Amino acid sequence: MNKLLFLLSLWLAKLISCLISILHIGQASNFPGKIALKIKKDLIKYFNINSSCKIILVTGTNGKSTTCGLLANILKVSGFNVIFNKSGANLLSGIASMFCHHSTLFGKLKYDYIVLEVDEATLPLLTSQIKPHFIAITNFFRDQLDRFGELDATVKLIEKGIDQIQDCTLILNADDYRVAFIKATSTNTRIYYGLEYHTSEDSHNKEVSWQSDPQEITTCPKCSNPLTFSSKSLAHLGNYKCNKCTLEKPLPNYLLTNIQSDHLTINFDIVSLSFTNNKNNFFLPMIGTFNLYNAACAISIAKTITNITNVQIQKGLQTYSTIFGRGEKITIHNKTAWIYLIKNPTGTTEVLRTLVKIPNARFLIAINDNFADGRDVSWLWDSRFDILSKHKKDIYVSGKRAYDMALRLKYADYDINKIKVNERIKDSVKEAVGALQEDEILYILPTYTVLLEMQRKGLCKNVDKA
């Protein structure tokens, strides 16, 4: 009976996916799996996955989609057969949709690697059905308080997911003390990655970091006393230790050093401290400290799981096509724009801090409060929109919470005469694009469901796929 229900749900999901594609009414990234799970709620555990296939899960607050995309591309250019949830559908329904789409009619998944972006709350649901070989955790920031509450609840969800498996390798961000010291069974190997900053960069980052999320409390996970930081890269990520006990930042197995960037790329070295003790130089065709962490995580996983060369890793970084809305280059009405998803204080602040340095930048900020965005938009007030206070050009705001966003800009000392409000996404995009001068670039900062609406209404076309 279990096998029959599995096949019924699988075939129905495949049929729905085909209909959605034929009718051009979406990506079929969630709905087919949602229906399949109603028929067989433990559907995922019945897929027949190759015994040689390695399953890699990436979870955490920020950077999951880009990390998965970078890793999958590195593996693909290295000659491996890989699938991953490219659309960013990281709930159980999205993962089920992906499995149904890529499997044979009888549920066989014939791949070398399966790379899955996994929502924090979904991790324990997923690890109860499949056994991953690797779990990477990017960071823990305050995010969607209406879903997760404070960070302790998020951490406990991931710990629960890890507790359900044995003999799994954990790839952990050493710079985030909550990630580095997450509770896990002794049978799970730990591999750490992190960033190294010089004194001048440290002093630059300290000012922004501690103000980026004023609700953030940095206490020792061992004794609950305050941590001290010698440097920070962003928010609470950096070099830390506790003066009351022996806790301090773990020595990263993979350390990014000699970081140099402009408005287009980042150059850096990776030192493999605990393995070969050698130094390797790479460049990333992306910007922002957040993308450095994404690249560090992806490279650390790649170097841990298989014998991939530095040339293959660099080719994977260089040919990477950005994930939907995560630093995505698009065309709108024959003009170029970039989309950067925003959803929480730390991520938003880091995006603003990166983009405001770009000459001739224009901004459109679009905020929705649908379930997938998070109903609670109080995070707008914890984000550092004062970074835009000296921006001289009009800022367009849109979405269901456009007036909340406009009010936030007003209290960030932005000139109210330069705030252009239009709740209708399509109209606001048209106005912003129409106002662009020849040498200007539009940067669109939307929440998740705004991205979906823009795609559904055909407002954008990915330049890399054109």
ZIWO-V69478 format. One record per run of one state. SS is the DSSP state (H for helix, E for strand, - for the rest). FROM is the first residue (numbers start at 1). TO is the last residue. If there is no record, write none. Layout:
ss=[SS & SS]
from=[FROM & FROM]
to=[TO & TO]
//
This chain:
ss=[- & H & - & H & - & H & - & E & - & E & - & H & - & E & - & H & - & E & - & E & - & H & - & E & - & H & - & H & - & E & - & H & - & E & - & H & - & E & - & E & - & E & - & E & - & E & - & E & - & E & - & H & - & H & - & E & - & E & - & H & - & E & - & H & - & H & - & E & - & H & - & H & E & - & H & - & E & - & H & - & E & H & -]
from=[1 & 2 & 24 & 31 & 40 & 43 & 47 & 48 & 50 & 54 & 60 & 64 & 78 & 82 & 85 & 92 & 103 & 108 & 110 & 113 & 118 & 123 & 128 & 134 & 138 & 145 & 149 & 151 & 164 & 169 & 174 & 177 & 181 & 190 & 196 & 199 & 213 & 219 & 220 & 226 & 235 & 237 & 243 & 248 & 249 & 254 & 262 & 266 & 273 & 279 & 285 & 289 & 306 & 310 & 319 & 326 & 333 & 335 & 341 & 345 & 356 & 361 & 367 & 379 & 383 & 385 & 389 & 395 & 399 & 402 & 412 & 416 & 419 & 422 & 425 & 435 & 441 & 447 & 448 & 457 & 461 & 463 & 466]
to=[1 & 23 & 30 & 39 & 42 & 46 & 47 & 49 & 53 & 59 & 63 & 77 & 81 & 84 & 91 & 102 & 107 & 109 & 112 & 117 & 122 & 127 & 133 & 137 & 144 & 148 & 150 & 163 & 168 & 173 & 176 & 180 & 189 & 195 & 198 & 212 & 218 & 219 & 225 & 234 & 236 & 242 & 247 & 248 & 253 & 261 & 265 & 272 & 278 & 284 & 288 & 305 & 309 & 318 & 325 & 332 & 334 & 340 & 344 & 355 & 360 & 366 & 378 & 382 & 384 & 388 & 394 & 398 & 401 & 411 & 415 & 418 & 421 & 424 & 434 & 440 & 446 & 447 & 456 & 460 & 462 & 465 & 466]
//
